[in-house]
Amino acid sequence: MPDSLTPELDQQAISLIRGLAMDAPFAAKSGHQGTAMALAPLAHVLYSRVLRHDPANPHWPDRDRFILSNGHASILQYSLLFLSGYGLSLDDIKQFRQWGSATPGHPEVGHTAGVEVTTGPLGQGFANAVGMALAERHLRGQFGGDVVNHHTFVLAGDGCFMEGVSHEAASLAGHQQLGNLICVYDDNHITIDGDTALTYSDDVAGRFEAYGWHVEHLGEIADHCDALEQALLRAKAVTDRPSLLILRSHIGAPSPDLTDRHEAHGNPFSAEQITRTKAVMGIPDEPFWAPTAVVEAYRSHTAGRGAAARAQWQQRFDAAALDQAVWDATWAAAGLPGWEAALPIFEHGEKIATRVAIEKAFNASLEGVPSLVAGAADLTGNTGTKLAGQVAATPDALAGRQVYYGIREHAMGSAMVGMALHGGVLPAGGTFFVFLDYMRPPVRLAALSGAKVVFVFTHDSVGVGEDGPTHQPVEHIATLRAIPQLQVIRPADANETVAAWRAAVAHDGPTALVLSRQNLTVVTDGSAVVTGAGIVLDDPRAQVVLLATGSEVSLCVEAAARLATDGIAVRVVSMPSWDRFEAQSAAFRQSVLPAGVPVLSVEAATTFGWARWADDSIGIDRFGASAPGAEVLDQLGINVANVVARATALAHTKG
């Protein structure tokens, strides 16, 4: 099987891609064709000559990864997936951006075979690519270069590099010397508003060189397949640092009307403009032109290349001395059989911060969960993400399980999403809860894409204390609970923390663990995590339910004892996870929160959303204050006296 198609087929394929790039947005009355047209030769060269990929096995572990960071140009990727034989049909291309189609407006992982990550918000895909490169390097160190040795390719544009996350991620990649990462910068000088000169005068090459990247100006070769191939192969030969290839492209090319015009960016061409462009390309003026002979030749070529590469890898894999159980558990981001037996159990009455408990759970899992890789944004010891006896991930220690992300929350979150979607890594990353503000985009995208990431948020309330309101999260847990498909757990104590970690490993998607800075009394057996809520203390004559999460559960246990001396019977319920509780049957939910018994919720955060479960709520609907943590909590009403008073009033009102 030759390494490339004939020059004639090259040009026919490029024209086919450019035609689809115009036709699909025109039919949808929505979409971005200009970038897809300009990059058609580059994408063609990637898929037909350079990428190690097998359309017959899109999840082959040692395939090269490709990420379209400027995901608005999704029709480019869909056209190549159609041509290469990933299962997309021409009818799928015709349904571009329509309800239920396999070709949505931006690439979505798990929705379309061959799409590695969900892209759209600019810069995120670039940062995901950094995570994918980190994951590949880690696995290469863990299992050896004979079975893991591939590259991550990413296409990015001006918008990706204007967004702040790209600065953080590029800095991290340069520091880590990720020679397996290759980025092609589509330098087309155009954004939606017009020429980039309106807003952008960065020295991109100088910037990336300062980060420690290998940088090459490719110049005016956007239409030259052989030159593009040679540039990509040169970048693959650079092994000691990531590569940035700066390609001067012309948006909308070869349109005689809109080449290099910002109108080619986000608005479909008119029928007349499409006709004139197809005339320049020398292809029929018909919608969705895709000659069977061209498509079949392309698919035969990519299938042959892919099958040969995968067969060679399979031979190396079969000859490798691997522990198959460890390999399987690693790629599943799961535990080995019986791994939970090593997890700690804490005695009632013991006092331990949940951020400390998670560290004990992580360290007890090092052997049983071989995919676990942990780190933090310069807060490793503070957030419970320090792994005992593990070396840092560096160019000299590829298999290091401790990742130091530096003060780069946004890049950390986005890189972890890339690591998880690469496969073979279960990333856990920590920061203070208030700094969710710096990394909410990747948390949302982890949920949207089903990435198995563990976000560790500590210092979870105004109990942070003296640092004051800038560091005291109030609205943040409501923010997390509002994100669909995100498992959110705020454990009451160390036992619930261990159960939360067990739930995160079992969960097929992202988990946010919200943990305390301060010591908390152990009052549960951890079982409430399984069902989202459970009874901690009960009186069958209960006149009021005290419903709490996190540090406020032990507060409610103390308040219940005070209420009992006043003749008021109480049930205390820990609700570490709203989403897990919502997934239970109505009968179970009523068994925990029985009809007719008033409920008082207690949480050191905004009361937003608690009306669903509670008749009255104690919370903090304001920002915090600078003072010792216990005093701030007390001054803002998170104390036994206030719980007793409010519970008494509620019991009497409902009684």
Secondary structure, 3 states (H helix, E strand, C coil): CCCCCCHHHHHHHHHHHHHHHHHHHHHHCCCCCHHHHHCHHHHHHHHHHHCCCCCCCCCCCCCCEEEECCHHHHHHHHHHHHHHCCCCCHHHHHCCCCCCCCCCCCCCCCCCCCCCCCCCCCCHHHHHHHHHHHHHHHHHHHHCCCCCCCCEEEEEEHHHHHCHHHHHHHHHHHHHCCCCEEEEEEECCEECCEEHHHCCCCCHHHHHHHHCCEEEEEECCCCCHHHHHHHHHHHHCCCCCCEEEEEECCCCCCCCCCCCCCHHHHCCCCHHHHHHHHHHHCCCCCCCCCCHHHHHHHHHHHHHHHHHHHHHHHHHHHHCCCCHHHHHHHHCCCCCCCHHHHCCCCCCCCEECHHHHHHHHHHHCCCCCCCEEEEECCCCCCCCCCCCCCCECECCECCCCEEECCCCHHHHHHHHHHHHHHCCCEEEEEEEHHHHHHCHHHHHHHHHHCCCCEEEEECCCHHHCCCCHHHCCCCHHHHHHCCCCCEEECCCCHHHHHHHHHHHHHCCCCEEEECCCCCEECCCCCCHHHHCCEEEECCCCCCEEEEECCCHHHHHHHHHHHHHHCCCCEEEEECCCHHHHHCCCHHHHHHHCCCCCCEEEECCCCCCCHHHCCCEEECCCCCCCCCCHHHHHHHCCCCHHHHHHHHHHHHHHHC
